[in-house]
């Protein structure tokens, strides 16, 4: 069982299907005999502080084999300090490892169209990669994957919902593709 844990990016805000849906499809195609159960535990507006508070019911309760953790944008926007963010994410990883022994993959999020916020979130995205390396868990750099496509000619605004700094389904497919590189 897989639990996708995070904020509105994980939840799939304002789209029919977010990355957990596309990732599950890709896993099922690659491993047709596997029974793949995916629980989307993304909550719009959540920060890492909120995630830590709901970890027991949203993650530990399921006793998952694998957990993805995706927070950061709301932390940056709502003024959660980088130190607290690091502490919250590290604590989530520690608790999941000790209580469930699950595999864990941390994810950054996509580039934001609003330049002020895009610059603001980069430190939080980098922190996710640093925490993953320090704690020996997986990391998918969604930001870098999107920027690679932008440098190759895909317009950034073609991957987001009009007027919102949230992925559209094409953007979510990129996240699923990047996760599949680990499988």
N, C-alpha and C positions, 0 to 999 in steps of 0.2 A: 504494500500500500504506500502511496505517495501523498504527502500533504504539501500543498502550495500555500505558503504562509506569508502574508504581507498586507500591503495597503491597496489602494484602488488600482494600481498597475496589476497586481496579482488578481484582484477581483474581476477585472475586465470591465472597468467603468465605461458605460455608454456604448458598448458593443455587444453583439450577440455571442461572440466567442472570444475569450482571451487566450493568453499563452497556455494555460493548463490544458485547455481543450485540444489545441493544435499539437501540443507535446504528447498528450496521451494518444492521439491518432497516429503520430509518427512512431511512438514506441510500439503500438499495436501492429503497425505495418511491418516494422523491423523484427518484432518477436510475436508472430501470429499465434503461437501456442500458449503464450503467457496470459494470465488473467491480471489485467492492469486496473487497479482501483485508484482513482484520483479524487482527492477531496480538496476543493478550493476553499481555503480559509483566509481569503483576502477581504479586508474591510476598508471601504473608502474613508479617507480622512485619518486613518490610523498613523501614529508615529511609532517608533521603536518602544517608547514608554508604554503605549497602549498594547503593543504586541507582547511585551513582557508580562503585562497584567493578565492577558488572556491566553497565555501559552498553555496552561494546564488543560483548559477545555478545548482549545482549538487545535492543539498538536498532541500533547502527551496522551490525551484521552484515546486517540486513534491508534497509538503504539505503531507508528509508521516505520517502514523500512528506509524511507528516504524523505527528507524535508528540504524544500527550497525556502529561503528567507529573503524577502525583498522589502526593505524599508529605506528611507532616506530623504525622499522629496519633501514629505510633510515635516520631517524633523527639521530640515533646513528652513522651510517656509515658516514654521511655527516657533522658531527660535530655540529648539532643543540644541544644547551645545554639542559640539563635536565630541568632547570628552564623555558626556552622558550617552550620546549615540553609541560610541565605541563600547562603553560599559554595558549598555543594554543588549547590543548584538552579541558581545562576548558571553554575557550571562545566559542568553538564549541558547547559544551553542553548548555551553557547559551543561546546562540543565538537560537539554535533549540528549546529549551524549551519555550523561550519567543515568538518566531515567529510562531511556529507550534504546540507547546504542545505535540510533539511526544514522545512516549516511546523511550528510548535510551539504547543500550547495547554496552558497550566498550569491545573490545577483545584484549588480548595479541596475540602474534604470536607463532609459533612453535620454538622448539629448532633448532639451526643452527649447521651444521656439522663442520664449521670452528670454532675451540675453541676460538680464539681471539674475533671473532664477537659474538659468543654465550655469552661469559662473558660480552661483551660490552652492549648487548641489555637487559640484565636482569633488570637493573635499570629502563629502559623505560617500560618494562612489569609490574614491580611492581608499577610504577607510574600510569599506567592505572587502576589497582585495587584500589589504594589509591584515585584516583580522583572519581571513581565510588562510592566508599563508602562515600566520603565526600559530593558528590552531589546527592546522593540518586538515582542513575541510576544502571542498570544492569551491570554485569561483567561476562565474560566467560574467564577463565584462560586456554587458548589453550596450553600454555607451560606445565602447570601441567598435563593436560589431556594426552598430548603426552608422557611426562615422565613417567606417570603411565603405559602406554602401553609398553614403553621401559623396565621398571622394571619388567613387566610381561613376557618379552621375545621377544617382537617385535623389530627387529633391526631398529634403527633410520634411517639408510640409505635405508630401504625398504619403507619409507614414503616420501622420497624426490626424486626429479628429479636428475638423474646422473649428477654430476658436478655443480649443482646449489643448493643454499640454499632456494629452493622453494618447497612447497608440490607437490607430485604427487596426482592423484585422490584419492588414498587410504588415504593420509594425509588430503585432503580436506573433505573426508567423516567424519573423526574424528571431525573436526570443526563443521560440520553440526549436528552431533550427540550431541555434547556438547551444541550447541544452543537449540536443541530440549529438553534438560533437563529443560529448562525454560517454555516449553509449554506442 
